[in-house]
């Protein structure tokens, strides 16, 4: 059996889905072929890049992309990481299973941060939650090890 083609989907594809793609590539690269995209992609969030670098994963070369550019890929799983992304998730052709695993939005949480270090606490917390989730893959999706 080949790697599981897995799409991590979030509206902006600038933070959470980028983190998930980075962790999946770094921690589960032998089992998962990870992708990320968004329904309204923005710019790669520099604080997400910093948080991931602190965890030893470089996502600085990743780029936000619109989900439409990936529609031809036969995904095994499409994992939405934000509630809005779950509502906006397009229908993928083929056998892709859609799973929702929501995480807080670090940029939204950090809007009232008093300084960058205060903002980073939100990014680190969400990053650590995403890492813990990715560490359970793929068995948490397939029931197999």
C-alpha positions, 0 to 999 in steps of 0.5 A: 500500500502506498502513502496516504494522500492527505489534504489539510484544509483551512480557509486561509492556508496560512497557519494551521493547515501549513503546520499540519502539512509540515508536521505530517511531512516531518513526522509521518513522511513514510506513511503520509503524502501531505498537502495543504490548501485553503478556500481563500488562501492568504500569505504564509503567517510568519509567526506560524513559521517561527513557531514551527522552527522552534519545534524543528520543522521548517515550513518557510518554503511552503506556500498557501494555495487554493484548494482548486489547484489540488482537485485532480489529486485522488486524496484518501483523506481531507482533514479540515482544521477550522470550522469555516473550512469544514463548512466550505470544504468542496466535494472531492472526486473519488474516495476521499474521506472528509474528517474535521478536527478543529483547532483555534485560530492563532492569529485571531487569538493573538489580535489582543496580544500585548507583544509578539511573545504574548502572541507566540504563546497562542501559536505554540499552543495550537502548534503543539495540539496539531503536532499531537494530532499528527502524531496519531496519524494514520491509525486514528484515521484508518484504525490500522497501524 
